[in-house]
């Protein structure tokens, strides 16, 4: 009999993405870190869903915006099954 090399783990990976926003539109949403960060999180989720993730199961991205990741309630949850 051969030994199995199967291993599994679960957890979260937190990314910090610095943004510098500028706008001449006069609309505050274009320079709002939470608003634009939410759009960025959705684009990242779409990209992750579109690439091969063999060996990885992705369920949900939680976006906390400018608050501290992992504490309190996220500003947005992106469900890979329902939202994408």
N, C-alpha and C positions, 0 to 999 in steps of 0.2 A: 504494500500500500504506500502511496506517496503522501507526503504531508501537504496539507492545504496551507496556502499563504494568504488566505482571505483575512482582511482586517477591515474594521469599520469604526468610524468616529463621527460625532456630531458636535456642532458648536457654531458660534458666530464669528465673523471676521468684520472688524470695523475699519472703515476707510475715512480718512480726513482729506477733503478736497478743497483747497483754498480757492476762493472765487474773488475776482475783482470785477465789479459790475459798473458799467457806465451807460448812460442813455441820454439822448437828446429829445426823447418823445414827451417828456414831462409827466409820464405815468410812473408813479412810485413802484408799481409791481415789477417794472423792468430793473429796478435796483434793489428789490427786496430779496435778501439772501434766502429766506425760507421759501418764497414763491418760486424763484429761479432754481433753487436747490431741489425742490420737489419735481420740477420738470426734468432736471438732470438725473435724479434718481429713477424716474420713469424711463428715460432714454437708456440708462444703464441696464435696467431690468429687461427692456425689450431686446437689447443687444445680447445679454446673457441667455435669454430664451432662444435666440436665433442661432447661437453657436453650439457646437457639440459639447455636451457636458457629461460625456460617458464616465460613469463612476461617481457622479455627483447628482444628488437630488436637491433641487432648489424649490423652496416652498413660498417664501415671502421675504420681501425687502421692507425693512422698517426705516422710515426717514424721520430723524429727530430735528433736522434743521440746525439752528444755532444753539440748541440746548445740549446737554451732556448725553451722549449715546448711552443707551441701556438704562436710563433712569426716567421715571415718569412715563407718560404716554407719548408715542411717536406722533408727529404731525400728519404722517401719511403712511398707510400700509399698502404695499403693492403685492397682490396675491398672484402668483404665476399661473394659477388655474383660471381664476375668475376675471382678472383685470387685463391679462395680456392675450 
